[in-house]
């Protein structure tokens, strides 16, 4: 067996059932990385508290997300899969990192300003410190590689700055600067063809939806906005439906659609029907695995608890080094 290249960490907020954007932008990559890296994947439920007003669905959303991850191929024998709040050491590290992070740096981040615009009546302390907790997530497990989209690279650079500040302050090399591994599909547009696919925008296609529901969503997708009539030639280069065809359809079908669309020999309705059929075919094995996993209520719980136990071993080692580097009095325990 080839030696692993390093350790990967990635986390996602528990938003419940995952959609096509999650699958293409993150989950597929999670699965692919398992063979080459020591992989650590976390449902970051504490992060969710910064913007939610109720936690009534937090537990069920965590379970649904984990089900999708497992059904998609994340293997708990290869990866550590756990819930953020189950390893409280991350909150301790978050506190220590906050001591070396200037407040002005946090409030100047574009992501913070964006969240303030989205939640003007809920600008809480946790929202300000969100990037510090995100950094703690990565640094606690000494991950040297983090899969990100291009829009997330500034977040990772912030984590790297935190490492440099901490290591310089305490004259240590305990914390590791993580490197970005940019995902192959950095951004997946929603059915509106304009904005990033998102459940909150209701422009998503759910992975675990029925074939009928999937077809309905695909049929509502926006295509080439300049093509008004069936007889008008289309431009696949600006059509989000064609973008997904290039992922879920065969090369021969992609070539055929590209050619026929430009000549108005295929209409948008038929083009979308073909995509829906191919998408449903692609997701059929995932849906079958998910249905089987969902029948055993203990599967997700056991995977997440086992993952937390394995994560705590790494976290405890890191925190012992962090406390020693800071210079805390050794209690002897």
PAGU-473277 format. One record per residue (C-alpha): residue number from 1; z, x, y. Coordinates in nm, 3 decimals, decimal comma, always signed. Layout:
N
+-----+---------+---------+---------+
!   n !       Z !       X !       Y !
+-----+---------+---------+---------+
! NUM !       Z !       X !       Y !
...
+-----+---------+---------+---------+
//
This chain:
333
+-----+---------+---------+---------+
!   n !       Z !       X !       Y !
+-----+---------+---------+---------+
!   1 !  +0,000 !  +0,000 !  +0,000 !
!   2 !  -0,097 !  +0,134 !  +0,345 !
!   3 !  +0,185 !  +0,221 !  +0,581 !
!   4 !  +0,251 !  -0,037 !  +0,852 !
!   5 !  +0,133 !  +0,059 !  +1,201 !
!   6 !  +0,444 !  -0,059 !  +1,386 !
!   7 !  +0,640 !  -0,371 !  +1,475 !
!   8 !  +0,489 !  -0,680 !  +1,637 !
!   9 !  +0,692 !  -0,943 !  +1,819 !
!  10 !  +0,569 !  -1,274 !  +1,952 !
!  11 !  +0,744 !  -1,595 !  +2,047 !
!  12 !  +0,641 !  -1,946 !  +2,142 !
!  13 !  +0,826 !  -2,237 !  +2,295 !
!  14 !  +0,888 !  -2,527 !  +2,056 !
!  15 !  +0,634 !  -2,780 !  +2,173 !
!  16 !  +0,609 !  -2,960 !  +1,839 !
!  17 !  +0,284 !  -2,996 !  +1,653 !
!  18 !  +0,041 !  -2,724 !  +1,746 !
!  19 !  -0,308 !  -2,775 !  +1,885 !
!  20 !  -0,638 !  -2,595 !  +1,857 !
!  21 !  -0,560 !  -2,374 !  +2,156 !
!  22 !  -0,239 !  -2,251 !  +1,990 !
!  23 !  -0,428 !  -2,190 !  +1,667 !
!  24 !  -0,716 !  -1,993 !  +1,814 !
!  25 !  -0,518 !  -1,815 !  +2,083 !
!  26 !  -0,212 !  -1,715 !  +1,881 !
!  27 !  -0,150 !  -1,843 !  +1,528 !
!  28 !  -0,467 !  -1,701 !  +1,372 !
!  29 !  -0,376 !  -1,366 !  +1,520 !
!  30 !  -0,018 !  -1,392 !  +1,390 !
!  31 !  -0,154 !  -1,437 !  +1,039 !
!  32 !  -0,403 !  -1,151 !  +1,067 !
!  33 !  -0,143 !  -0,902 !  +1,192 !
!  34 !  +0,091 !  -0,951 !  +0,895 !
!  35 !  -0,088 !  -0,707 !  +0,666 !
!  36 !  -0,098 !  -0,418 !  +0,913 !
!  37 !  +0,231 !  -0,453 !  +1,102 !
!  38 !  +0,596 !  -0,542 !  +1,055 !
!  39 !  +0,575 !  -0,884 !  +1,220 !
!  40 !  +0,853 !  -1,079 !  +1,390 !
!  41 !  +0,773 !  -1,434 !  +1,504 !
!  42 !  +1,021 !  -1,644 !  +1,698 !
!  43 !  +1,050 !  -2,006 !  +1,809 !
!  44 !  +1,200 !  -1,947 !  +2,153 !
!  45 !  +1,410 !  -2,261 !  +2,192 !
!  46 !  +1,637 !  -2,118 !  +2,464 !
!  47 !  +1,333 !  -2,061 !  +2,685 !
!  48 !  +1,252 !  -2,431 !  +2,655 !
!  49 !  +1,576 !  -2,521 !  +2,834 !
!  50 !  +1,445 !  -2,385 !  +3,165 !
!  51 !  +1,208 !  -2,677 !  +3,217 !
!  52 !  +1,304 !  -2,963 !  +2,983 !
!  53 !  +1,520 !  -3,247 !  +3,108 !
!  54 !  +1,619 !  -3,367 !  +2,761 !
!  55 !  +1,662 !  -3,186 !  +2,432 !
!  56 !  +1,631 !  -3,501 !  +2,220 !
!  57 !  +1,319 !  -3,365 !  +2,050 !
!  58 !  +1,405 !  -2,994 !  +2,055 !
!  59 !  +1,514 !  -2,977 !  +1,691 !
!  60 !  +1,220 !  -3,181 !  +1,560 !
!  61 !  +0,975 !  -2,986 !  +1,775 !
!  62 !  +1,109 !  -2,662 !  +1,630 !
!  63 !  +1,059 !  -2,790 !  +1,276 !
!  64 !  +0,707 !  -2,920 !  +1,348 !
!  65 !  +0,601 !  -2,590 !  +1,503 !
!  66 !  +0,740 !  -2,393 !  +1,210 !
!  67 !  +0,557 !  -2,624 !  +0,967 !
!  68 !  +0,229 !  -2,553 !  +1,143 !
!  69 !  +0,293 !  -2,179 !  +1,138 !
!  70 !  +0,366 !  -2,177 !  +0,766 !
!  71 !  +0,073 !  -2,403 !  +0,681 !
!  72 !  -0,159 !  -2,178 !  +0,884 !
!  73 !  -0,063 !  -1,877 !  +0,674 !
!  74 !  +0,238 !  -1,710 !  +0,831 !
!  75 !  +0,411 !  -1,574 !  +0,523 !
!  76 !  +0,793 !  -1,543 !  +0,535 !
!  77 !  +0,765 !  -1,273 !  +0,269 !
!  78 !  +0,560 !  -1,063 !  +0,511 !
!  79 !  +0,703 !  -1,176 !  +0,844 !
!  80 !  +1,043 !  -1,250 !  +0,994 !
!  81 !  +1,025 !  -1,608 !  +1,118 !
!  82 !  +1,328 !  -1,745 !  +1,301 !
!  83 !  +1,468 !  -1,941 !  +1,593 !
!  84 !  +1,574 !  -1,760 !  +1,909 !
!  85 !  +1,914 !  -1,930 !  +1,946 !
!  86 !  +2,008 !  -1,831 !  +1,589 !
!  87 !  +2,033 !  -1,465 !  +1,699 !
!  88 !  +2,267 !  -1,474 !  +2,002 !
!  89 !  +2,243 !  -1,098 !  +2,057 !
!  90 !  +1,935 !  -1,173 !  +2,265 !
!  91 !  +2,154 !  -1,339 !  +2,527 !
!  92 !  +2,377 !  -1,032 !  +2,546 !
!  93 !  +2,079 !  -0,801 !  +2,593 !
!  94 !  +1,939 !  -1,042 !  +2,852 !
!  95 !  +2,261 !  -1,003 !  +3,052 !
!  96 !  +2,249 !  -0,623 !  +3,044 !
!  97 !  +1,880 !  -0,615 !  +3,139 !
!  98 !  +1,945 !  -0,847 !  +3,432 !
!  99 !  +2,166 !  -0,575 !  +3,581 !
! 100 !  +1,868 !  -0,344 !  +3,623 !
! 101 !  +1,622 !  -0,609 !  +3,744 !
! 102 !  +1,585 !  -0,667 !  +4,121 !
! 103 !  +1,599 !  -1,034 !  +4,219 !
! 104 !  +1,307 !  -0,988 !  +4,456 !
! 105 !  +1,090 !  -0,872 !  +4,167 !
! 106 !  +1,161 !  -1,192 !  +3,976 !
! 107 !  +1,098 !  -1,431 !  +4,265 !
! 108 !  +0,773 !  -1,252 !  +4,352 !
! 109 !  +0,620 !  -1,302 !  +4,008 !
! 110 !  +0,321 !  -1,540 !  +4,011 !
! 111 !  +0,457 !  -1,716 !  +3,702 !
! 112 !  +0,782 !  -1,799 !  +3,881 !
! 113 !  +0,598 !  -1,941 !  +4,181 !
! 114 !  +0,381 !  -2,148 !  +3,948 !
! 115 !  +0,686 !  -2,290 !  +3,768 !
! 116 !  +0,846 !  -2,376 !  +4,102 !
! 117 !  +0,537 !  -2,573 !  +4,198 !
! 118 !  +0,545 !  -2,752 !  +3,862 !
! 119 !  +0,921 !  -2,819 !  +3,870 !
! 120 !  +1,028 !  -2,825 !  +4,237 !
! 121 !  +1,344 !  -3,023 !  +4,158 !
! 122 !  +1,458 !  -2,798 !  +3,874 !
! 123 !  +1,453 !  -2,440 !  +4,002 !
! 124 !  +1,744 !  -2,315 !  +3,796 !
! 125 !  +1,891 !  -1,970 !  +3,736 !
! 126 !  +1,736 !  -1,960 !  +3,389 !
! 127 !  +1,391 !  -2,018 !  +3,537 !
! 128 !  +1,434 !  -1,721 !  +3,769 !
! 129 !  +1,554 !  -1,502 !  +3,483 !
! 130 !  +1,295 !  -1,625 !  +3,234 !
! 131 !  +1,101 !  -1,294 !  +3,232 !
! 132 !  +1,421 !  -1,101 !  +3,166 !
! 133 !  +1,502 !  -1,314 !  +2,862 !
! 134 !  +1,140 !  -1,277 !  +2,749 !
! 135 !  +1,179 !  -0,901 !  +2,777 !
! 136 !  +1,502 !  -0,916 !  +2,578 !
! 137 !  +1,320 !  -1,104 !  +2,302 !
! 138 !  +1,074 !  -0,818 !  +2,263 !
! 139 !  +1,308 !  -0,524 !  +2,321 !
! 140 !  +1,584 !  -0,645 !  +2,091 !
! 141 !  +1,356 !  -0,588 !  +1,792 !
! 142 !  +1,208 !  -0,265 !  +1,929 !
! 143 !  +0,859 !  -0,411 !  +1,902 !
! 144 !  +0,596 !  -0,159 !  +2,004 !
! 145 !  +0,311 !  -0,412 !  +1,996 !
! 146 !  +0,287 !  -0,761 !  +2,148 !
! 147 !  -0,020 !  -0,984 !  +2,099 !
! 148 !  -0,108 !  -1,144 !  +2,433 !
! 149 !  -0,386 !  -1,321 !  +2,613 !
! 150 !  -0,527 !  -1,154 !  +2,922 !
! 151 !  -0,325 !  -1,392 !  +3,142 !
! 152 !  -0,002 !  -1,268 !  +2,982 !
! 153 !  -0,054 !  -0,896 !  +3,040 !
! 154 !  +0,151 !  -0,902 !  +3,367 !
! 155 !  +0,444 !  -1,046 !  +3,167 !
! 156 !  +0,430 !  -0,753 !  +2,930 !
! 157 !  +0,403 !  -0,502 !  +3,213 !
! 158 !  +0,722 !  -0,653 !  +3,353 !
! 159 !  +0,894 !  -0,588 !  +3,019 !
! 160 !  +0,773 !  -0,229 !  +3,030 !
! 161 !  +0,920 !  -0,188 !  +3,379 !
! 162 !  +1,252 !  -0,325 !  +3,253 !
! 163 !  +1,251 !  -0,063 !  +2,976 !
! 164 !  +1,189 !  +0,216 !  +3,225 !
! 165 !  +1,463 !  +0,089 !  +3,458 !
! 166 !  +1,719 !  +0,058 !  +3,178 !
! 167 !  +1,639 !  +0,390 !  +3,016 !
! 168 !  +1,645 !  +0,568 !  +3,352 !
! 169 !  +1,970 !  +0,403 !  +3,466 !
! 170 !  +2,154 !  +0,496 !  +3,148 !
! 171 !  +1,969 !  +0,822 !  +3,070 !
! 172 !  +1,857 !  +0,707 !  +2,727 !
! 173 !  +1,545 !  +0,630 !  +2,525 !
! 174 !  +1,699 !  +0,342 !  +2,330 !
! 175 !  +1,454 !  +0,078 !  +2,446 !
! 176 !  +1,087 !  +0,098 !  +2,350 !
! 177 !  +0,798 !  +0,025 !  +2,586 !
! 178 !  +0,580 !  -0,236 !  +2,415 !
! 179 !  +0,202 !  -0,215 !  +2,425 !
! 180 !  -0,033 !  -0,511 !  +2,461 !
! 181 !  -0,270 !  -0,614 !  +2,186 !
! 182 !  -0,511 !  -0,853 !  +2,355 !
! 183 !  -0,608 !  -1,151 !  +2,144 !
! 184 !  -0,975 !  -1,203 !  +2,054 !
! 185 !  -0,979 !  -1,554 !  +2,202 !
! 186 !  -0,770 !  -1,525 !  +2,519 !
! 187 !  -0,830 !  -1,878 !  +2,651 !
! 188 !  -0,928 !  -2,206 !  +2,487 !
! 189 !  -1,041 !  -2,484 !  +2,717 !
! 190 !  -0,927 !  -2,840 !  +2,659 !
! 191 !  -1,142 !  -3,145 !  +2,601 !
! 192 !  -1,191 !  -3,172 !  +2,978 !
! 193 !  -1,384 !  -2,845 !  +2,965 !
! 194 !  -1,206 !  -2,714 !  +3,274 !
! 195 !  -0,840 !  -2,636 !  +3,211 !
! 196 !  -0,664 !  -2,448 !  +2,934 !
! 197 !  -0,592 !  -2,667 !  +2,633 !
! 198 !  -0,244 !  -2,810 !  +2,676 !
! 199 !  -0,036 !  -3,092 !  +2,534 !
! 200 !  +0,115 !  -3,161 !  +2,877 !
! 201 !  -0,237 !  -3,215 !  +3,016 !
! 202 !  -0,331 !  -3,432 !  +2,717 !
! 203 !  -0,653 !  -3,237 !  +2,677 !
! 204 !  -0,568 !  -3,096 !  +2,334 !
! 205 !  -0,684 !  -3,142 !  +1,975 !
! 206 !  -0,389 !  -3,146 !  +1,736 !
! 207 !  -0,421 !  -2,938 !  +1,420 !
! 208 !  -0,239 !  -3,188 !  +1,199 !
! 209 !  -0,421 !  -3,495 !  +1,330 !
! 210 !  -0,613 !  -3,715 !  +1,090 !
! 211 !  -0,988 !  -3,651 !  +1,057 !
! 212 !  -1,049 !  -3,980 !  +1,240 !
! 213 !  -0,823 !  -3,886 !  +1,530 !
! 214 !  -0,984 !  -3,544 !  +1,548 !
! 215 !  -1,332 !  -3,693 !  +1,565 !
! 216 !  -1,223 !  -3,931 !  +1,840 !
! 217 !  -1,090 !  -3,643 !  +2,049 !
! 218 !  -1,402 !  -3,434 !  +1,994 !
! 219 !  -1,625 !  -3,725 !  +2,090 !
! 220 !  -1,440 !  -3,748 !  +2,422 !
! 221 !  -1,507 !  -3,383 !  +2,507 !
! 222 !  -1,691 !  -3,298 !  +2,827 !
! 223 !  -2,021 !  -3,120 !  +2,760 !
! 224 !  -2,280 !  -2,973 !  +2,998 !
! 225 !  -2,192 !  -3,151 !  +3,328 !
! 226 !  -2,548 !  -3,108 !  +3,453 !
! 227 !  -2,703 !  -3,293 !  +3,161 !
! 228 !  -2,719 !  -3,656 !  +3,270 !
! 229 !  -2,973 !  -3,812 !  +3,032 !
! 230 !  -3,046 !  -3,757 !  +2,664 !
! 231 !  -3,391 !  -3,631 !  +2,759 !
! 232 !  -3,250 !  -3,363 !  +2,992 !
! 233 !  -3,251 !  -3,007 !  +2,855 !
! 234 !  -2,898 !  -2,876 !  +2,813 !
! 235 !  -2,736 !  -2,542 !  +2,878 !
! 236 !  -2,509 !  -2,440 !  +2,587 !
! 237 !  -2,382 !  -2,142 !  +2,785 !
! 238 !  -2,166 !  -2,371 !  +3,001 !
! 239 !  -2,077 !  -2,624 !  +2,731 !
! 240 !  -1,729 !  -2,612 !  +2,580 !
! 241 !  -1,847 !  -2,800 !  +2,271 !
! 242 !  -2,095 !  -2,523 !  +2,199 !
! 243 !  -1,817 !  -2,264 !  +2,250 !
! 244 !  -1,626 !  -2,426 !  +1,966 !
! 245 !  -1,941 !  -2,452 !  +1,754 !
! 246 !  -1,961 !  -2,073 !  +1,767 !
! 247 !  -1,618 !  -2,063 !  +1,603 !
! 248 !  -1,634 !  -2,348 !  +1,352 !
! 249 !  -2,002 !  -2,383 !  +1,265 !
! 250 !  -2,228 !  -2,161 !  +1,058 !
! 251 !  -2,447 !  -1,903 !  +1,235 !
! 252 !  -2,755 !  -2,099 !  +1,129 !
! 253 !  -2,621 !  -2,421 !  +1,278 !
! 254 !  -2,514 !  -2,246 !  +1,596 !
! 255 !  -2,863 !  -2,102 !  +1,637 !
! 256 !  -3,019 !  -2,442 !  +1,571 !
! 257 !  -2,796 !  -2,621 !  +1,823 !
! 258 !  -2,853 !  -2,352 !  +2,084 !
! 259 !  -3,228 !  -2,387 !  +2,049 !
! 260 !  -3,247 !  -2,766 !  +2,017 !
! 261 !  -3,005 !  -2,834 !  +2,304 !
! 262 !  -3,217 !  -2,632 !  +2,545 !
! 263 !  -3,523 !  -2,832 !  +2,441 !
! 264 !  -3,341 !  -3,169 !  +2,451 !
! 265 !  -3,409 !  -3,207 !  +2,079 !
! 266 !  -3,042 !  -3,278 !  +2,010 !
! 267 !  -2,814 !  -3,494 !  +2,222 !
! 268 !  -2,452 !  -3,436 !  +2,311 !
! 269 !  -2,332 !  -3,718 !  +2,084 !
! 270 !  -2,491 !  -3,565 !  +1,773 !
! 271 !  -2,374 !  -3,220 !  +1,880 !
! 272 !  -2,014 !  -3,343 !  +1,900 !
! 273 !  -2,038 !  -3,525 !  +1,567 !
! 274 !  -2,144 !  -3,201 !  +1,400 !
! 275 !  -1,853 !  -3,016 !  +1,561 !
! 276 !  -1,602 !  -3,282 !  +1,452 !
! 277 !  -1,727 !  -3,262 !  +1,092 !
! 278 !  -1,710 !  -2,883 !  +1,084 !
! 279 !  -1,370 !  -2,875 !  +1,251 !
! 280 !  -1,229 !  -3,122 !  +1,001 !
! 281 !  -1,372 !  -2,918 !  +0,714 !
! 282 !  -1,211 !  -2,604 !  +0,852 !
! 283 !  -0,871 !  -2,768 !  +0,898 !
! 284 !  -0,864 !  -2,954 !  +0,565 !
! 285 !  -0,687 !  -2,675 !  +0,369 !
! 286 !  -0,433 !  -2,632 !  +0,651 !
! 287 !  -0,360 !  -3,004 !  +0,654 !
! 288 !  -0,318 !  -3,015 !  +0,277 !
! 289 !  -0,072 !  -2,724 !  +0,284 !
! 290 !  +0,119 !  -2,879 !  +0,571 !
! 291 !  +0,149 !  -3,213 !  +0,396 !
! 292 !  +0,286 !  -3,041 !  +0,086 !
! 293 !  +0,538 !  -2,835 !  +0,286 !
! 294 !  +0,654 !  -3,137 !  +0,485 !
! 295 !  +0,758 !  -3,318 !  +0,166 !
! 296 !  +1,045 !  -3,070 !  +0,115 !
! 297 !  +1,285 !  -3,094 !  +0,410 !
! 298 !  +1,461 !  -2,772 !  +0,307 !
! 299 !  +1,155 !  -2,544 !  +0,326 !
! 300 !  +1,152 !  -2,492 !  +0,702 !
! 301 !  +1,530 !  -2,468 !  +0,728 !
! 302 !  +1,552 !  -2,207 !  +0,452 !
! 303 !  +1,271 !  -1,997 !  +0,600 !
! 304 !  +1,422 !  -2,001 !  +0,949 !
! 305 !  +1,777 !  -1,925 !  +0,832 !
! 306 !  +1,657 !  -1,639 !  +0,614 !
! 307 !  +1,449 !  -1,508 !  +0,903 !
! 308 !  +1,749 !  -1,523 !  +1,137 !
! 309 !  +1,954 !  -1,321 !  +0,890 !
! 310 !  +1,690 !  -1,051 !  +0,871 !
! 311 !  +1,642 !  -1,054 !  +1,250 !
! 312 !  +2,018 !  -1,012 !  +1,304 !
! 313 !  +2,017 !  -0,685 !  +1,109 !
! 314 !  +1,769 !  -0,534 !  +1,356 !
! 315 !  +1,941 !  -0,696 !  +1,656 !
! 316 !  +2,283 !  -0,559 !  +1,559 !
! 317 !  +2,147 !  -0,205 !  +1,529 !
! 318 !  +1,973 !  -0,225 !  +1,867 !
! 319 !  +2,277 !  -0,369 !  +2,043 !
! 320 !  +2,506 !  -0,099 !  +1,902 !
! 321 !  +2,273 !  +0,161 !  +2,055 !
! 322 !  +2,247 !  -0,032 !  +2,382 !
! 323 !  +2,625 !  -0,061 !  +2,422 !
! 324 !  +2,669 !  +0,306 !  +2,347 !
! 325 !  +2,399 !  +0,400 !  +2,598 !
! 326 !  +2,565 !  +0,190 !  +2,869 !
! 327 !  +2,898 !  +0,354 !  +2,797 !
! 328 !  +3,119 !  +0,063 !  +2,699 !
! 329 !  +3,460 !  +0,143 !  +2,549 !
! 330 !  +3,429 !  +0,155 !  +2,171 !
! 331 !  +3,659 !  -0,107 !  +2,022 !
! 332 !  +3,643 !  +0,062 !  +1,683 !
! 333 !  +3,532 !  -0,255 !  +1,507 !
+-----+---------+---------+---------+
//
